[in-house]
């Protein structure tokens, strides 16, 4: 068989190193300002769409994810007959002139090692082009949904391809087709296909009344959504029952589940990684309330857990009063609205950061062997000895240190405090964004630290919140706390 099945190589963290390489161009087709739907896709609207061709005939779709790799479905490559396999990029029509078309043969053809032709699980594959392509208005990569992305039932997504029309009647259309359809939650989808058939690595989409869906010629093609001016690929066209039948959604491979596999296949020693962008549905996930025979009751889940993060992502890390670019000493009021002061009997002893409307992140060593006293959290505080018109105080409802915190090595030095009641966000009280899993930071990055630490190693505490000069990183260890105190 032509198909090579390999396991991931480079680690999750290493894969993230190059996420930003393509993020400046991915998912931003200059000719597509689409808001509402149509049928025939205008030229250049979907510049990542590719046509897989066998002996000059289209048989599956795919998507360009960098300048030499194409993402498609593993079932497209299963038991391929002999023939000249090529990838057509920038193609608009299957029977006519394609002035922007570029073709490549295949250097490597890799299906997921766990692809199962019976269950159609892990239906994902990668094709390496014989040589890199040059980006243009008509050939550009799509962004990929990052790990942890969530999508609720009812989100409007776009699918593209050269499949037959409704119910699969007739031959392939001449021109690239597009359709906008709503997503269907996995629980509801499981009720259609049978409990256990739809896994967390799959997505479903389609109208309840049918009429619009993917079909055979669309297999391997992208399901995309526009988010913050970028098009993000959420799914790969995988399987369905018929084409566009009422009540039967199409099933897609969930792209966000496969970043480590994709990065393990693509050479991670050079900056060729796709652009990964997180997508988060907002609001309640109505699919959790769907029930049918054999389906266990819904409840809080990984997807639901991210709902609050989505809400906060629009406000976290964006203090309206802080346009700081270069450093200073005393921080102007409102510049660091997540900074909190932990107080014992009215005296500051440690800092922390607000991460949502009722939780504060701090260091575990701050809470180790605390003497008796009234423990409070001060938010919106500017000075330790003066007026604080924007200050709000809370007592502590829960105090949780990491279970592996070690006072000798100071490893796992992290803790959470739950406030006695939620706070209301303002210009002076806002949450900070947290670095996502797999984030990397190299030596020499400029960072900011804030607090009311000592002015010298044996000196007095500063009365106003200190913007702490901004430091260049060296090796990140617990020396950061020492640097903060020494430098101030």
N, C-alpha and C positions, 0 to 999 in steps of 0.2 A: 504494500500500500504506500501511496505517496505521503500519507499523513504521519507526522511525527508526534508522539505524545510524550511530553516532558513535564516534570514537576518544577515548581517555582525555585528560583535560585537565590537572588539577592533578597535581603531581609526587608521587612515592611518599612523600617526606618530609612534604609538606604534608598528605597524607592521614592520616598517623599522628598529627597534632596533635590530632585529635578522637576518637581511638580510645577514650579514657576516658569520653567523654560518655555513651554508652549502656552502658558496661560495668557500671554499678551496678545496672542492671535487666535487661539482656539475659540470656536463657537461664535464668531463675530463676522458672518458673511456680509460684506459691504453692500451687496445688492438686495438683501432681504430685510425689509422693515415690516414684515408680516405681523398683523394683529388678528385678522379674521381669515377664514378658510376659503379655499377654492378647490379646483379639481386638478387641472394641469399646472404643474409647478413652473413658474417663470424661470428662465435660464439664470443660473447663479444663485438661486435661493437656498440651495442645499449643497454647498460646495464640498462637503465631506462624503456625499453619497457616491458609492462606486457600484459598478456592474461587474459581477464575476461572469466570465465568459468561457465556455468550453467549445473549442473549434468555431469560435466566432458567434456563438449563440448565448444569450443571457440565460442564466439558470438560478442565480441568487444575488442578493444585495450584500452590502457591507459598508463600513464607514472608515474613513481615513482618520487615524488618531495621532500620527506624527508624519514626518516626511518620508517614511519608508515602511510603515506598518498599517495593516488594515484589520479591523475587528469584524468578525462575522460569526455565524452559527456553526457548531461542529457538525450538525446533521447535513449541512451543505456539502461537506467534504467526505462524508461517509460513503464508501464504495463507489467512488467516482469512476466512470468509464474512461477508457483511454481517450486522449485528445489533448489539444493544445490549450492549456489553462492560462488565461490572461486576466488582468484587472484593468478595467477601463475607468479612468477618472476624468471629471469635467464633462461627462457625457450627459446629453439632454434627451436625445431620441434614439430609439433602437433601429429606426429605418429612415435615415435622412442625414443631413449634414451636421457634424459636430465640430465646429471650428475651434473649440477650446479643449478638445479631448486629448488626453495623454494615456498611452497604454504601457503596461509593464507585464513582464512575465513574473513567475513566482520563484524566489530564491529559497524560501522555507515555508512549510505548511504545517501548522501545529494545532492539533485539537487538544482540549483539556483531557488530562489523563483519566479522569473519572466520568467522562461522557458515557451515558447509558442510552442505547438506542431504544430500549423498552420504556423506561420511565422518562426519557428525554431530560434527565437532570444534567447539570453542568454543560449545557448546550452552548458552548462558546469556543471560538478558535481564533487564531491569529495567522495572518499571511504576511511574510516579509517580501517586499517588492524587490525586483532584480536590481534596481538602482533608485536612489532617492528622487522625489519629485520636487519641483520648485513651486512654492505657494503663489497663488494668484487670486483674482476675484472669483475664479471658478473652481479652484482647487485649494481647499483649506481644511485643517483638521477640526473635528468636533471636540468639545470638552467632555470629559467623562465624569460621571457622578462619583464623588469621593466616598470612601467608607463611612458608614454612619448616616448617609443620606436617607431621608424618609419621604415617602409619598403617600398621601392619603387617598381614599376613594373620592372620585369626582374631579381630580386635577385634569385640565385639558392638555393633552400631549399631541404631538404631530408624528405621523408615520409617513414614510416615502418609499417609493419603489415602482417597479414596472410589472406589477401583478395583474392578472385578469380583473375584470369588473366584478360587480356584485355577484355573489354565489359562485364565482370562479368561471362564469360563462365566457366563452370566446377566447381569442388568443391574447398575447401580450399587447398592451397599449404601446403606441409609438413613443409617446412622450413620458417623461418622468411624472408620476402622479403623487399627489399629496392629500392627506386627509387629517382632520382634527377630530380626536375621539377622547372620551373621558376614561380615566383609570378606574379600575374596579378593585376593591380591596381583596386581599388574599383569602379572607374568610368567606366572603361571598363567592369568590371564584372557586373555592374548594367545594362549595355546595353544588356548583354546576358540574365539576369534573370528578368529584368523589373525594372524600376526606383522605388526606395523605398524598394526593396527586400533586398538589401545589405546595412547593416548599418556600422557605424564606429567601431562597436564591432566585425566585421567580417573581414576575409582575404580571398583572392582567389588565386589559383595557378593551373597551368596546361599548357600543350603545345597547341598552336593553332591547330596543326595538330592532336591532340589527341594521343591515344596509350599508354600513361602513366598517371596514376592518382590513387587516392584512390578509394576503392569500399566498399561494405557493411561490410565485415569483418574487415576493417581498422577503422571503426567508433570509436571515442574516443581516437584514437592513436595520437601521436605527429607529428607536423611539426617542424623541427629543422633547425638551421643554425649554421655554425661554425664561430665564431667571436672572435678574439684575443685568440685563443687556447682553447676556451670553446664552447660547444654546448648549444645553447639557444633555448628553446621551444617558438616558435612564435605563434603556432596555435594548435587547437584541431580539428581533423577530424569531420566535422559536416554533410554536405549534398552535393548533386550534382544531376545532371540530367543524369541518366545512369552511366556508368563507362568509363572514358577515351574517351568520344566522342569528335570528332573534334569541336573546337570552343566553347566548354562548360567547363569552369574551375570548379574545385572543390571548395567548400566553407568551411572555417575553422573558429572556434571561436577564436577571437583575445585575446591571453592570457594577454597581457599588460593592457587590460581594466579591469581586474578582480583581481588585487592584493589586494585591500581592502576587497573584498568579500572572497577571499581565506584566508587571514589572520584573518578575522572575524570568519571563520569556524574553522580553526586550533587553538588549545589552545595557546594563545600568552603569557601565564604566564611562559612557559618553552622554552628554546632555541631550538625550533623545526622548525622554519620558513624555508621555501625554500630559496634557493639562488636566488636573483633577480639581473639580469645584464641588463643594458640598451643596446639596439641595435639601431644604427642610420645608415640608408642608406646614402650614399654620392652622391653628384651630383644633377642634376636637376630631379625633379619628372615629368616624361613625361606623367603620367596619367592625370595630370591637363589639358592637351590639348585635351583629348578625348571627343568627343561629339557624341550624338545620340538623336533621338526624345524624348523629355520630360526631358532631362537631363539639368539642369541649367549650365551655363558656369562655367568652373573651374577658380580658382584664387588662391591667397595666402591662405594658410590653416594652421592648426596646424602642419600637417606633413611638409609642406614646410618651416614653421617657424623654424623647428629644423635643416634644412639643414646646415645653417651656424655654428650651434653648433657642428655638426658632423665634419666639416672641422677644427674647432678650437680645438676639443678634442685631436687631434694628436699633438698639440703644447702647449696648455694651461698648465700652472703650471709646466713646465719642463725647468727651466733655465739651459742651458748647463754649465754655469760657477759656479753653486751652487751645491755642494755636501755636504752641511752643515748637521751635525747631532747634534752637541752640540753648545751652544751659544757663543756669543762674544759681542763686543760693536759696533765698527765701521764696517759697512757692506762692504765687498770687492766689487769692481766694478762689476756689472752684476749679483750679487746674487739675486736681487729682481727686475727683469726687467719690472714688471708691475707697480711698484711704480711711481707715478707722483707727481709733485709739482704744486699746484695751485698758481699762482702769480698774484698779483694786482700791477700794475705799477712797475713790476720788482722785487717785494718783496714776498717771500713765506708767505702764510697765512694758508694753509690747504694742506692735502695730498689727495690722491685718488688712484684708481687702474684701469689699462687698462683692459677691459673685451672683447673687440674685436678690429678691426683695426680703429674704429672711435668713440667708446664710452668709457667714463670714469665713474666709480662709485665712489661716495663720500657721505658725510653727508649733509643733508638738512640744518643743522644749519650753515654750512660753507657759504651758499649762502644767508642767511637771512640778510636783510638790508645791503647789500654790499655798501660801499661808491663808489663814482664815480672813475673810473680809468680803465686802460687797462688790462682786464682780459685775462690771457693766461694760457696754460697748458704746462708744461715742462716734456718731457719724456726722459728716458735714462740719467737723471741727477744724478750725484753723490754728488757734493758739492755745497753749496749755495755761497761760496766765493772762487772761483778758476776755474781752467780749467775743462770743461766738453766736451771732444772730441766726445762723443757719443750722445750728446744732440740733441733733435728735439723739436721744439716749434710749438704750434698751437693756434690760437684764437678759440673762442667758437661760434658754429653755433646755438646751442640750449642749453638751461639751464632749467632743469625740476626738481622741487622738488616734493616729494610725496604730493598728495593733502590733506592728513590727518596729515601732520607734525604739531606738537603742540609745540610751543616754551616754554610753561610752563612745560609740562610733558616730553618733548623731545621724545615723541613716534613717530614712523614712520620716524625716522631721516635718510632718505636716499634720494639720488638725482642722476641724470644722467646728464652728459655733452656730447653733440655731438661735436666732433672736426670739425674744419673748412674744413679739408680734411683728408682722411685716412692716416695712417702711415704704413711704411713698417717694417715688423718684422725683428729682428736681435737678436744677442746674448744679446743685452742690452735693447731691446724693445720687450716685449712679453706679451700676455694676461695671466691673472690668471684664473684658473678654478673657477666656482662658485658652492657652495653647492646646491645640487638638493633639490626640495621640499620633505619634510618628513625626511630630515637628522636630526640626533640627536647628541648631544654632552653632555657627562656627566662631572661632577665635577672631576677635576684632570687631564684632557687632557692637554698636552703640546701644546701651540700655539705660533706663532711668530707675533710680531707687529713691524712695521718699520715706520720711518718718521724722520722729522727734528724738533721734539718737544723740549721743554725746558729741560735743564739739571737738573733743580730743579723747585719746584712749582712757585718760583718767579725769577728764573734764566734766563739766556740768551738762545737763540735758538742754537741748535747744527749745526755746519757748514756742517758736512758730514752726509750722511744718516745713521741713527742709526738702528742696528739690534735689538735693544730693548730688550736684554735678552729674553729668551723665558719663558713665564709665564705659570703656571698651572691655569686652569680655576676655578673660583668660580662661583657664580651665574652671568650669563651674563646680565649686564645692561649697562647703559651708564657710569658706573664706569671704563670701559675699557679705555676711553679717559683720565680719571683722573689718573689711574694706569700708563698709558704711560708717562704722564708728570711727575708724582711724582717719578717713578722709574728711569727716565732718569736724 
